[in-house]
Amino acid sequence: MRRRHLNDRRRRRGDAALSLLDGALKVLASPRRKKQPELVRRALIDCAAKLALEQGLAAVTVQAVCEAAGVTKGALFHHFANKQALIEGVVGDLMEQMGSNIDAAMADDPEPRGRYTRAYVKVVLDDLMLNHGSQWTALYVSTLAAPSLRRMTGEWLARSIERHRATDDEPHLQVARLAADGAWLAALLRDDGGPMPDLSALRERLVAMTRKI
């Protein structure tokens, strides 16, 4: 029953994401698109992410993204200097989304000490990120094979941790964040249909760890 509930949540989120993309593409098809450059950029990023999700990072070419977004190469190059810049834009957008999710989780936590770590654990172990059909999964896996993207992700994470060093620098908080990363990766690599660990219980245990003195 619980697995069915999670699958329903994932399906609704996937439908919502596709609806947003369809909406952006309809705007691009209208005569007003030249007056809405941010929507053009948004559609290019979303289409590139969708290609990476469905076919792998190698499928993200200038031609394929332009065709998917319904724009010219000139429109793409207006926003991104080349394919690498586009891919970095996709990963940067992913990091921005994750940062926003962490900030939102922190806003609901009244206790300053360990607040960033608790938010990080909750976001990393969210079932959407552990869904093999999510953009998070496809793009994170892509970064593992691309040094520039790994460096970009690592630098973002380092800046994020540095901003909260005053409240989240204790060893047990670092352990909690690393444990969340390890659990996410373990779940990601479990593609044999075997039983999944109780991620909800693990998340609660890690969150409880952040409150220990």
C-alpha positions in Angstrom: 0.0 0.0 0.0 2.8 2.4 0.9 4.7 1.6 -2.3 1.5 2.3 -4.3 1.1 5.7 -2.5 4.7 6.6 -3.4 4.2 5.6 -7.0 1.1 7.7 -7.2 3.0 10.7 -5.8 5.8 10.2 -8.4 3.3 9.9 -11.2 1.6 13.1 -10.2 4.9 14.9 -10.0 5.9 13.6 -13.4 2.7 14.7 -14.9 3.1 18.2 -13.4 6.6 18.5 -14.8 5.4 17.4 -18.3 2.5 19.9 -18.1 5.0 22.8 -17.3 7.2 21.7 -20.3 4.2 21.5 -22.6 3.1 25.0 -21.4 6.5 26.5 -22.2 6.6 24.9 -25.6 3.1 26.3 -26.5 4.4 29.7 -25.6 7.4 29.2 -27.8 5.1 28.3 -30.7 3.3 31.7 -30.3 4.3 34.9 -32.1 5.1 36.5 -28.7 8.1 34.2 -28.0 10.7 36.8 -29.1 9.4 39.0 -26.3 9.8 36.3 -23.7 13.5 35.3 -23.7 13.4 33.7 -20.3 10.7 31.3 -21.4 12.9 30.4 -24.4 15.8 29.7 -22.1 13.6 27.7 -19.7 12.3 25.6 -22.5 15.8 24.9 -23.8 16.9 23.8 -20.4 13.8 21.6 -19.9 14.2 20.0 -23.3 17.9 19.3 -22.7 17.1 17.7 -19.3 14.4 15.6 -20.9 16.7 14.3 -23.6 19.4 13.5 -20.9 16.7 11.7 -18.9 15.4 9.6 -21.8 18.5 9.0 -23.9 21.5 9.9 -21.9 23.8 13.0 -21.9 25.2 12.1 -25.3 21.8 12.7 -26.9 21.9 16.4 -25.8 23.0 18.0 -29.0 22.4 21.5 -30.3 20.3 20.1 -33.1 18.2 17.8 -31.0 17.5 20.4 -28.3 16.5 23.0 -30.9 14.1 20.6 -32.6 12.6 19.6 -29.3 12.1 23.2 -28.2 11.0 24.4 -31.6 13.6 27.2 -31.9 16.5 28.0 -34.2 20.1 27.4 -33.4 20.6 31.1 -33.3 18.0 31.3 -30.5 19.9 28.6 -28.6 23.3 30.4 -29.1 21.7 33.6 -27.9 21.4 32.0 -24.5 24.2 29.4 -24.5 27.6 29.8 -26.2 27.8 26.1 -27.1 26.6 22.6 -26.1 28.8 22.5 -23.0 27.4 25.8 -21.8 23.9 24.4 -22.3 24.6 21.2 -20.3 26.2 23.3 -17.5 23.0 25.4 -17.6 21.0 22.3 -17.0 23.1 21.1 -14.1 23.2 24.7 -12.7 19.4 24.7 -12.8 19.3 21.4 -11.1 21.5 22.7 -8.3 19.3 25.8 -8.0 16.2 23.6 -7.6 17.9 21.6 -4.9 19.1 24.7 -3.1 15.5 26.1 -3.1 14.2 22.8 -1.7 16.8 22.9 1.1 16.0 26.5 1.9 12.3 25.6 2.0 12.9 22.7 4.4 15.1 25.0 6.6 12.4 27.6 6.8 10.2 25.0 8.5 12.8 24.2 11.1 13.0 26.5 14.1 16.2 25.1 15.6 19.3 26.7 14.1 21.9 24.1 15.2 22.0 21.3 12.5 19.1 22.9 10.5 21.0 22.8 7.2 21.9 19.2 7.7 18.4 18.1 8.6 17.1 19.9 5.5 19.8 18.3 3.3 19.0 14.8 4.6 15.3 15.3 3.9 15.8 16.6 0.4 18.4 14.0 -0.6 16.3 11.1 0.6 13.1 12.5 -0.8 11.4 9.8 -2.8 11.3 12.0 -6.0 15.1 12.0 -6.1 15.2 8.2 -5.6 12.8 7.7 -8.5 14.7 6.3 -11.4 12.5 8.3 -13.8 13.4 11.7 -12.3 15.6 14.4 -13.8 17.6 14.3 -10.6 18.7 10.7 -11.2 19.5 11.1 -14.9 21.5 14.3 -14.4 23.4 13.2 -11.3 24.4 10.0 -13.0 25.6 12.1 -16.0 27.9 14.2 -13.7 29.7 11.1 -12.6 31.2 10.7 -16.0 32.0 14.3 -16.8 34.8 15.9 -14.8 33.6 19.5 -15.5 30.1 18.7 -14.2 31.5 16.8 -11.2 33.6 19.9 -10.4 30.6 22.2 -10.9 28.5 20.0 -8.5 31.3 19.7 -6.0 31.9 23.5 -5.9 28.2 24.2 -5.5 28.0 21.7 -2.5 31.2 23.2 -1.0 29.6 26.7 -1.1 26.4 25.5 0.3 28.2 23.8 3.3 30.4 26.9 3.8 27.4 29.1 4.2 26.1 27.0 7.1 29.5 26.2 8.7 28.6 28.1 11.9 25.7 25.8 12.6 26.5 22.6 10.8 30.3 21.9 11.0 30.3 19.3 13.8 31.5 15.8 12.9 28.2 14.0 13.6 26.5 16.4 11.2 29.0 15.7 8.5 28.4 12.0 9.1 24.7 12.4 8.7 25.1 14.2 5.4 27.5 11.6 4.0 25.2 8.8 5.2 22.3 10.4 3.2 24.5 10.7 0.1 25.5 7.0 0.5 21.9 5.9 1.0 20.8 7.8 -2.1 23.6 6.3 -4.3 22.9 2.8 -3.0 19.2 3.1 -3.8 20.0 4.5 -7.2 22.2 1.6 -8.1 19.6 -1.0 -6.9 18.1 -1.8 -10.3 17.6 -5.5 -9.9 14.2 -5.2 -8.4 15.4 -6.2 -5.0 13.9 -4.9 -1.8 14.5 -1.3 -1.0 15.7 -0.2 2.5 13.3 1.6 4.7 14.3 5.1 3.5 11.7 6.8 5.7 13.1 5.2 8.8 16.7 5.9 7.8 15.8 9.6 7.2 14.2 9.9 10.6 17.3 8.2 12.3 19.7 10.6 10.5 17.5 13.6 11.4 17.5 12.4 15.1 21.3 12.1 14.9 21.6 15.8 14.1 19.9 16.7 17.4 22.4 14.8 19.6 24.9 16.8 21.7 
